[in-house]
């Protein structure tokens, strides 16, 4: 297959002039002492509505620490949807716990591909010690119902930073919430993650586990009597600087995303099934349902230099060799959806080109 060089990628970080000016202004000799990390943590926690925040070097590290802080380990189960990123499976496997997978919703009109509450309730056992709830593509799950089940909930609010559910920020519902700050996400620092909680006990434990230098001064004065496995999961001050600047622009980023979705909706209406501009969706991704094989659409778009995406990830139940009949909505989603580029730095000229090419393929 002959393809052009990618002109319009599926993901592109929105690094603005405000970001570069802020970093140039702020960089100094004290860059590596952690002051900007503390400032970013405090501002992010306040933005979401949690008491405590701990930054990490990536989102998987934040989730790993979240699970460890809840004492998750061998012989226990953690529930999450199959329709999610493999990093969740990785983090659970790090702990030795067993992952139990749940089907997703399949509501294209609202863009709701989140964990199925009805299937979730069926999968809970006395071994279930945590539920991980990703907000898929920026749309809120029924998080209040899930929290009410009484099992510790970890929100993965990576794709919904700034989003609301029933008037509260997503990421403020669970006992812990985690966010990836990868360059493809809503808030990009290159590589990074952050964990939020209202529990001082969890906060202290995560700080201890995620930074083996955390107690270095006290160790100089008193030799530690016990050995604990700790990790070097720290975020750098340079990443935190970018995070501070990006966080201040989240409202503008969301506004631009919604502007672009309105253009897509007008362009693709009648050609395919598309979201109907649901109020609480902040659109990290824009899904398009078609009767054509999404793989063929993606291959064809590459000939024009446009990178489209599948309407999902490599499914976790495929990795675990589970029967797809247990996950009918998940199977339908990945076999019928594709996603178009959607990020604030897309120009109107690029949007017009994407629409022209996708219409031609459809």
CORFENMO-V205025 format. One record per residue. N is the residue number from 1. RES is the residue in one letter. PSI is psi in whole degrees, -180 to 180 (NA if undefined). Layout:
n=N res=RES psi=PSI
n=N res=RES psi=PSI
//
This chain:
n=1 res=X psi=126
n=2 res=X psi=124
n=3 res=X psi=153
n=4 res=X psi=162
n=5 res=X psi=140
n=6 res=X psi=117
n=7 res=X psi=-40
n=8 res=X psi=103
n=9 res=X psi=162
n=10 res=X psi=-39
n=11 res=X psi=140
n=12 res=X psi=122
n=13 res=X psi=142
n=14 res=X psi=87
n=15 res=X psi=114
n=16 res=X psi=172
n=17 res=X psi=-34
n=18 res=X psi=-40
n=19 res=X psi=-52
n=20 res=X psi=-39
n=21 res=X psi=-41
n=22 res=X psi=-42
n=23 res=X psi=-45
n=24 res=X psi=-40
n=25 res=X psi=-33
n=26 res=X psi=-25
n=27 res=X psi=131
n=28 res=X psi=-169
n=29 res=X psi=-16
n=30 res=X psi=21
n=31 res=X psi=-26
n=32 res=X psi=20
n=33 res=X psi=-1
n=34 res=X psi=4
n=35 res=X psi=-39
n=36 res=X psi=-31
n=37 res=X psi=-48
n=38 res=X psi=-41
n=39 res=X psi=-44
n=40 res=X psi=-44
n=41 res=X psi=-46
n=42 res=X psi=-42
n=43 res=X psi=-38
n=44 res=X psi=-44
n=45 res=X psi=-43
n=46 res=X psi=-40
n=47 res=X psi=-43
n=48 res=X psi=-35
n=49 res=X psi=35
n=50 res=X psi=160
n=51 res=X psi=-40
n=52 res=X psi=149
n=53 res=X psi=144
n=54 res=X psi=122
n=55 res=X psi=156
n=56 res=X psi=176
n=57 res=X psi=-13
n=58 res=X psi=169
n=59 res=X psi=-35
n=60 res=X psi=-39
n=61 res=X psi=-41
n=62 res=X psi=-42
n=63 res=X psi=-40
n=64 res=X psi=-47
n=65 res=X psi=-36
n=66 res=X psi=-45
n=67 res=X psi=-43
n=68 res=X psi=-38
n=69 res=X psi=-22
n=70 res=X psi=9
n=71 res=X psi=36
n=72 res=X psi=134
n=73 res=X psi=-161
n=74 res=X psi=143
n=75 res=X psi=-1
n=76 res=X psi=164
n=77 res=X psi=144
n=78 res=X psi=130
n=79 res=X psi=138
n=80 res=X psi=166
n=81 res=X psi=153
n=82 res=X psi=-28
n=83 res=X psi=75
n=84 res=X psi=179
n=85 res=X psi=145
n=86 res=X psi=-18
n=87 res=X psi=-29
n=88 res=X psi=-44
n=89 res=X psi=-43
n=90 res=X psi=-48
n=91 res=X psi=-41
n=92 res=X psi=-41
n=93 res=X psi=-32
n=94 res=X psi=-33
n=95 res=X psi=-15
n=96 res=X psi=-2
n=97 res=X psi=168
n=98 res=X psi=136
n=99 res=X psi=138
n=100 res=X psi=127
n=101 res=X psi=150
n=102 res=X psi=150
n=103 res=X psi=166
n=104 res=X psi=170
n=105 res=X psi=162
n=106 res=X psi=78
n=107 res=X psi=90
n=108 res=X psi=-37
n=109 res=X psi=-42
n=110 res=X psi=-3
n=111 res=X psi=28
n=112 res=X psi=104
n=113 res=X psi=26
n=114 res=X psi=175
n=115 res=X psi=134
n=116 res=X psi=119
n=117 res=X psi=-39
n=118 res=X psi=-41
n=119 res=X psi=-36
n=120 res=X psi=-48
n=121 res=X psi=-33
n=122 res=X psi=-27
n=123 res=X psi=-10
n=124 res=X psi=135
n=125 res=X psi=-179
n=126 res=X psi=-7
n=127 res=X psi=-8
n=128 res=X psi=118
n=129 res=X psi=-11
n=130 res=X psi=153
n=131 res=X psi=125
n=132 res=X psi=125
n=133 res=X psi=97
n=134 res=X psi=143
n=135 res=X psi=98
n=136 res=X psi=121
n=137 res=X psi=12
n=138 res=X psi=4
n=139 res=X psi=136
n=140 res=X psi=141
n=141 res=X psi=176
n=142 res=X psi=65
n=143 res=X psi=-32
n=144 res=X psi=-41
n=145 res=X psi=-39
n=146 res=X psi=-44
n=147 res=X psi=-37
n=148 res=X psi=-12
n=149 res=X psi=-18
n=150 res=X psi=8
n=151 res=X psi=138
n=152 res=X psi=128
n=153 res=X psi=130
n=154 res=X psi=114
n=155 res=X psi=129
n=156 res=X psi=93
n=157 res=X psi=24
n=158 res=X psi=-46
n=159 res=X psi=7
n=160 res=X psi=29
n=161 res=X psi=121
n=162 res=X psi=-7
n=163 res=X psi=158
n=164 res=X psi=153
n=165 res=X psi=117
n=166 res=X psi=41
n=167 res=X psi=-3
n=168 res=X psi=147
n=169 res=X psi=136
n=170 res=X psi=135
n=171 res=X psi=-6
n=172 res=X psi=1
n=173 res=X psi=-44
n=174 res=X psi=169
n=175 res=X psi=-29
n=176 res=X psi=146
n=177 res=X psi=145
n=178 res=X psi=153
n=179 res=X psi=134
n=180 res=X psi=139
n=181 res=X psi=33
n=182 res=X psi=159
n=183 res=X psi=-18
n=184 res=X psi=-3
n=185 res=X psi=-178
n=186 res=X psi=-42
n=187 res=X psi=120
n=188 res=X psi=128
n=189 res=X psi=12
n=190 res=X psi=-80
n=191 res=X psi=136
n=192 res=X psi=167
n=193 res=X psi=170
n=194 res=X psi=144
n=195 res=X psi=136
n=196 res=X psi=148
n=197 res=X psi=161
n=198 res=X psi=-3
n=199 res=X psi=120
n=200 res=X psi=-35
n=201 res=X psi=-46
n=202 res=X psi=-43
n=203 res=X psi=-48
n=204 res=X psi=-42
n=205 res=X psi=-43
n=206 res=X psi=-42
n=207 res=X psi=-43
n=208 res=X psi=-47
n=209 res=X psi=-32
n=210 res=X psi=-3
n=211 res=X psi=99
n=212 res=X psi=-11
n=213 res=X psi=0
n=214 res=X psi=-35
n=215 res=X psi=24
n=216 res=X psi=-37
n=217 res=X psi=-46
n=218 res=X psi=-31
n=219 res=X psi=-28
n=220 res=X psi=-27
n=221 res=X psi=-36
n=222 res=X psi=120
n=223 res=X psi=132
n=224 res=X psi=142
n=225 res=X psi=-16
n=226 res=X psi=148
n=227 res=X psi=135
n=228 res=X psi=139
n=229 res=X psi=124
n=230 res=X psi=169
n=231 res=X psi=155
n=232 res=X psi=76
n=233 res=X psi=19
n=234 res=X psi=151
n=235 res=X psi=148
n=236 res=X psi=157
n=237 res=X psi=-33
n=238 res=X psi=-42
n=239 res=X psi=-40
n=240 res=X psi=-37
n=241 res=X psi=-48
n=242 res=X psi=-37
n=243 res=X psi=-41
n=244 res=X psi=-45
n=245 res=X psi=-43
n=246 res=X psi=-41
n=247 res=X psi=-39
n=248 res=X psi=-18
n=249 res=X psi=1
n=250 res=X psi=-45
n=251 res=X psi=-41
n=252 res=X psi=-38
n=253 res=X psi=-45
n=254 res=X psi=-42
n=255 res=X psi=-44
n=256 res=X psi=-40
n=257 res=X psi=-44
n=258 res=X psi=-33
n=259 res=X psi=-44
n=260 res=X psi=-40
n=261 res=X psi=-35
n=262 res=X psi=-37
n=263 res=X psi=-45
n=264 res=X psi=-43
n=265 res=X psi=-45
n=266 res=X psi=-38
n=267 res=X psi=-39
n=268 res=X psi=-5
n=269 res=X psi=130
n=270 res=X psi=-19
n=271 res=X psi=-27
n=272 res=X psi=169
n=273 res=X psi=130
n=274 res=X psi=160
n=275 res=X psi=146
n=276 res=X psi=46
n=277 res=X psi=53
n=278 res=X psi=143
n=279 res=X psi=-44
n=280 res=X psi=5
n=281 res=X psi=128
n=282 res=X psi=2
n=283 res=X psi=70
n=284 res=X psi=-34
n=285 res=X psi=155
n=286 res=X psi=114
n=287 res=X psi=145
n=288 res=X psi=126
n=289 res=X psi=131
n=290 res=X psi=158
n=291 res=X psi=-15
n=292 res=X psi=158
n=293 res=X psi=120
n=294 res=X psi=-31
n=295 res=X psi=-38
n=296 res=X psi=-39
n=297 res=X psi=-42
n=298 res=X psi=-44
n=299 res=X psi=-43
n=300 res=X psi=-40
n=301 res=X psi=-32
n=302 res=X psi=-28
n=303 res=X psi=-23
n=304 res=X psi=8
n=305 res=X psi=19
n=306 res=X psi=128
n=307 res=X psi=108
n=308 res=X psi=169
n=309 res=X psi=161
n=310 res=X psi=156
n=311 res=X psi=38
n=312 res=X psi=-168
n=313 res=X psi=173
n=314 res=X psi=121
n=315 res=X psi=138
n=316 res=X psi=-33
n=317 res=X psi=-22
n=318 res=X psi=-43
n=319 res=X psi=-37
n=320 res=X psi=6
n=321 res=X psi=41
n=322 res=X psi=156
n=323 res=X psi=124
n=324 res=X psi=-20
n=325 res=X psi=-21
n=326 res=X psi=-13
n=327 res=X psi=60
n=328 res=X psi=-41
n=329 res=X psi=-39
n=330 res=X psi=-45
n=331 res=X psi=-42
n=332 res=X psi=-40
n=333 res=X psi=-48
n=334 res=X psi=-21
n=335 res=X psi=-7
n=336 res=X psi=-7
n=337 res=X psi=145
n=338 res=X psi=163
n=339 res=X psi=147
n=340 res=X psi=156
n=341 res=X psi=138
n=342 res=X psi=106
n=343 res=X psi=156
n=344 res=X psi=-26
n=345 res=X psi=0
n=346 res=X psi=131
n=347 res=X psi=161
n=348 res=X psi=-34
n=349 res=X psi=-42
n=350 res=X psi=-41
n=351 res=X psi=-45
n=352 res=X psi=-39
n=353 res=X psi=-43
n=354 res=X psi=-48
n=355 res=X psi=-44
n=356 res=X psi=-47
n=357 res=X psi=-46
n=358 res=X psi=-41
n=359 res=X psi=-41
n=360 res=X psi=-41
n=361 res=X psi=-41
n=362 res=X psi=NA
//
